[in-house]
Each structure stands twice: as structure tokens, then as C-alpha cells.
Amino acid sequence: MLCQACKEHTATIHLTEIRNGQRAETHLCQECAHQQGLAVKAQIPLNELLSTLLSVQPEAGQDQEKLAAQMEARTCPDCGMTLKRFAKESQLGCPHDYTVFKDQLLPLIERSHNGKSRHCGKVPTHLPKAEKQDIVLRRLKQQLDEAVGQEDYERAARLRDEIKQQQEPTS
Amino acid sequence: MKPADLCKASSAWFGQGRGLFSDVVISSRIRLARNAAGFAFVPCLGADEKQTVLDTFKTALLGIELEGEIFFIDVAQVSPVERELLVERHLITRRQANGQGPRGVIVAYGEAFAAMINEEDHLRMQVLAPGLDLHSCWERINRIDDKIEAQVRYAFDRRYGYMTACPTNLGTGIRVSVMLHLPALKMTGQIEKVLAAARDCDLAVRGLFGEGTEAIGDLFQLSNQVTLGVSEARVVDDFVTRIVPKIAAYELEARKALLAERPQTLDDKIQRALGVLRNACLVSSQEALFLLSNVRLGVNLGRIEKLDLATVNELFMLTQPAHLQLRAGRMLDAEQRDSLRAQILRSRLCVN
């Protein structure tokens, strides 16, 4: 099916609108959909995302300018990174930046990782046991949700036992 | 081992072009991003510290029992054309080639393993395999990662996991990707639909050389975007059980339909490509990719006899600009390259 707007590219966005009981279908290609301002889940470059997030000010009024200036001036004491530089280069200067710029980075991290912001993968062996356990539990709970979602109750029961077992030794 | 020595053969791991789904999946790759604790990330490292990071990881990696010929290439010291060769062989990225200061790459397992030091992160290592073989890639890279971790303390955060210079790699630091050959979906105009569906599943679609490159020769690289809040096994499993089999099935279906409904159109395309490659005197690298793609399809569908997949796969690699220049032993201008490329293609594809 060709795009209704440009009649050139294949339509990949199919929009069904129901207005006053009237059903209307629109078929567009990625580009035309974007031009018409349709929110298509596209891959937004990180730096673009960051500038948008930075331009949104939490509070209105006279504080706004001050806040923006403050934010721009904030510098990581460890590596000298600034948000301005990060917005330009999309790379941070050191691990501490994640703490210094947490308020700005966290929404960005969640946007890039499907709403998630907590690690539940591999854990280095040198990590203290309690920290390691946190991450392992997170992973097991995620797997449990999945198993329940897939109605795989046998696996769910196994995971539930495993979670219990993990929680026992420290409690 | 000098980079120049590599230019006459394709990477050993690439071998016979076998592996699961090898008619659609050219290769599988897993990359891990890691940083050493106690150092700034690469953008904020001075030359001295970069040297320390380079030495630290180099020593750690060379201390592990990696298989195959192991060699270290000092990327800062080699010539630009050798750097280009490493990029063409997917051993380093363009960013690493164009970077500054002390940096290098350690290669082992017949080029199936490469570890870049001081690229975007202190350590970026990858394991490659032909066809769809992500489980073995993960097993191998995970084991190597364990062995490095026993020697170097990684920057790790209890909330964010492995710390990376760019927040998009945070958590597992894993990038799983597959290189797919999808000519039939392209010919039947279904490719956009498939790629849009892939993007909806949070996958990135790129060309042959990763980020910011065009998909040429119907080759598409698919990789995961989300690295935080998922386990490595989950990401790998998604590719192996869900994503790749589905896309491969679509492609194979499209090939079958083309064969049944438009066999002449298909044969014309394949034979024309072969005809040009067997006879042309000047072939540009873009044209070579495009035509080899059609020939590869012909071999996969059994429309071309006496030509194997391994030869076609190898030609994809050997006809790239830096490979040609190192083979010739001198710098070549565009026309000289096109001429040498055509010569290699003619001799490798001719019938006898």
C-alpha cells in the first residue's frame, strides 16, 4: 500500500480514527507521518532528547532563568563535565556524573531503556553479597512476572521458590 | 602480525559462511562495554591516563588464555589505510580509527574476538560468529569478561550496573546484533514494514558499518537498544527465539513467492549481476556490494551453479578500498581501485 500523502513510499503507519462514530483510516509512510506531527515511535538521537529535556523547566516564573543558569553552570567536581558539554557530545566524563546530574539524567535513562532504570543483569564477583542479592532478586522477580504473564505456572512456582530461597539467608 | 597481512583473506571465523539460518543471517555479534573503576571515562582522560588504561587492559587480556593467534595492534601507531582495513574487517569502529591518543585493539580466535581499548569506553569487546549463533557468542564473551574482571576492577553501580560513558549503554553494556541479508523483502517492497516492526520492538536498524551508515546491498544490521533493566540472557534469547526466526521466515517466504510467481524477474536480476561482475573492467565498491548481494541471493536459491556462499561472502570483504590498497601495496586512486576490484571479481567468479 502506498502512502496517501506522497504516493511514493510504502505506507507503514496505519491510523484509524473514530470521530462522532465515523471511522476514518489514514495510511502514511514514516516520513509523511512525521511531517504531519504524528507521534511515531522513532529513534530520537540522544543529544536531541537531552536538549528537549533540558529546555523543560520544572517551575515557572522568575526563578526560571536563575535555574537554567544554575543548571548550566553545574560542573562535576571529579571530571569537570557540564550538562552543556554532555548535550553536545552525548558522553559523560566519569561515573560520578550519574550522581551529579541525576535529576537530568534519570528521565533520559528511563526514556532510552523502556522506562527502566535499575540493573538486573550480570554482577561482578567483587560486589558485596547484599548488593549482589538485590540485583539477582530484581531479575528473578522480573522473570516471575514474565512467567505469570505467559501463564507458565510451573516456571512461576519454581521462580517463586528461588526468590524465597534468595531472601532467606540474610533475613 | 601486521594489519596489512590480513588483506588477502577474509576473517577466519567467517569461514564457510555456515551456521544456523546462514541463507539470511550473515553473522551474529555480541559486544560488551566496560570501564575500569577509579578512572574518568575516555572523553575526560588525559594522554597519560589513557596510556595507563591501555596498559592495564592489554596486560589483563594478554594474560588470559585466548585461543588462536593473538595480536595487539597499536591503533595510534599504524597508518591510516591500515586503520581503514581494521574498520572494513569490523575489528575496530570508525570512532576508534579516528580517535586520539593511546588506543589499541587485541584480536584473537581467528578475528572472532576483538577488544578495543579506549574507544568510547575503556574496553569494548566483541565476539562474532557466522550465521545465527548468539548463544555461543554470549558464552564466550561472558567467560572472557569473567577472566578480565578477576584482574581489573570494573566501574559498577548497584542501581545502574556497569557504568558507561553514554547512558544508552548503561546496565549490561550489551549490544547484541545480527547482520541480515534481506533481498527478497526489499524486492517485494515489504522491507519497510519489517523494519518498522523491528523498531517498534526497540531494535535499532543500521547499515553494514553500524551507526549512521546506509543499508547497502540489502544488508541490515539489527541490534538491541535497551541495555538496562533486562538481563543479558533475555536480550540474547529474544533474538534467537523471537526476532531472527520471524524475520528469516518472512524473507524465506518472500523468496519462495518470487521463485513461484516471478522466476524470470528473479533470474534476470541474478544473472545480470553475475554477468556484470564476470565481465566489467571497473566496479565501484557500492556497485560491488549491490551486485554481490544479488549473486548471494542466486547462490542461496540454487539459481547459480558452481559457486559457493563462502566465495561470495569473502568477496564482500576483499573488495573494500583498504583491502585493495594493502593488497596492491600502494595507494590507489578511485579508478585504479575500481579496476583492481573488477579484476579480483572477474577471476574469482569466472567459470571453470
Contacts between the chains, C-beta under 8 A, distances in Angstrom:
chain1	res1	chain2	res2	distance
A	9	B	192	7.2
A	10	B	189	5.7
A	10	B	190	8.0
A	10	B	192	4.7
A	10	B	193	6.8
A	12	B	192	5.1
A	12	B	193	5.6
A	12	B	196	4.3
A	13	B	196	7.8
A	29	B	192	7.4
A	30	B	192	7.3
A	30	B	196	6.8
A	41	B	199	6.9
A	41	B	200	6.1
A	42	B	199	7.3
A	43	B	199	6.8
A	43	B	204	6.4
A	43	B	225	7.4
A	46	B	166	7.0
A	46	B	167	7.4
A	46	B	168	5.9
A	78	B	40	7.1
A	79	B	40	4.6
A	79	B	41	7.6
A	79	B	44	4.2
A	80	B	44	6.8
A	81	B	44	6.5
A	89	B	43	6.4
A	90	B	166	5.8
A	91	B	41	6.7
A	91	B	42	7.7
A	91	B	43	4.8
A	91	B	120	6.6
A	91	B	165	4.5
A	91	B	166	5.4
A	92	B	41	5.9
A	92	B	43	7.6
A	92	B	165	5.6
A	92	B	166	7.2
A	92	B	167	7.3
A	93	B	40	5.5
A	93	B	41	5.7
A	93	B	43	5.8
A	93	B	44	3.6
A	94	B	39	7.7
A	94	B	40	4.1
A	94	B	41	5.6
A	94	B	44	6.0
A	95	B	35	7.4
A	95	B	37	7.8
A	95	B	41	7.6
A	95	B	155	4.9
A	95	B	157	6.8
A	95	B	163	4.3
A	98	B	157	6.9
A	98	B	160	6.2
A	98	B	163	7.0
A	98	B	167	7.9
A	105	B	167	6.1
A	108	B	167	5.9
A	109	B	160	7.6
A	109	B	167	5.0
A	109	B	170	6.4
A	109	B	228	6.8
A	112	B	167	6.2
A	112	B	168	4.9
A	112	B	225	7.2
A	112	B	226	7.5
A	112	B	228	7.9
A	113	B	170	7.3
A	113	B	171	7.1
A	113	B	226	4.9
A	113	B	227	6.8
A	113	B	228	4.1
A	113	B	229	5.5
A	114	B	202	6.0
A	114	B	226	4.9
A	114	B	229	6.9
A	115	B	229	7.8
A	116	B	226	7.2
A	116	B	228	5.4
A	116	B	229	2.4
A	116	B	230	7.3
A	117	B	159	7.2
A	117	B	160	7.5
A	117	B	228	6.6
A	117	B	229	6.8
A	118	B	159	5.7
A	118	B	160	7.8
A	118	B	228	7.4
A	118	B	229	5.9
A	119	B	157	7.6
A	119	B	158	7.8
A	119	B	159	6.7
A	119	B	160	5.8
A	119	B	161	2.8
A	119	B	162	7.6
A	119	B	170	7.8
A	119	B	171	4.6
A	119	B	172	7.3
A	119	B	228	6.1
A	119	B	229	7.2
A	120	B	229	6.2
A	120	B	230	7.0
A	120	B	231	5.8
A	121	B	161	6.2
A	121	B	171	6.1
A	121	B	172	3.9
A	121	B	174	7.4
A	121	B	230	6.9
A	121	B	231	4.6
A	121	B	232	5.1
A	122	B	142	7.4
A	122	B	145	7.7
A	122	B	161	7.9
A	122	B	162	7.7
A	122	B	172	6.4
A	122	B	231	7.7
A	122	B	232	5.8
A	123	B	156	7.9
A	124	B	149	5.4
A	124	B	153	7.9
A	124	B	154	5.7
A	124	B	156	5.3
A	125	B	146	7.7
A	125	B	149	6.6
A	125	B	150	7.6
A	126	B	149	7.5
A	126	B	153	6.3
A	127	B	156	6.7
A	127	B	158	7.6
A	131	B	158	4.6
A	134	B	158	6.5
A	135	B	158	7.2
A	135	B	161	7.6
A	139	B	231	5.3
A	142	B	229	8.0
A	142	B	231	7.7
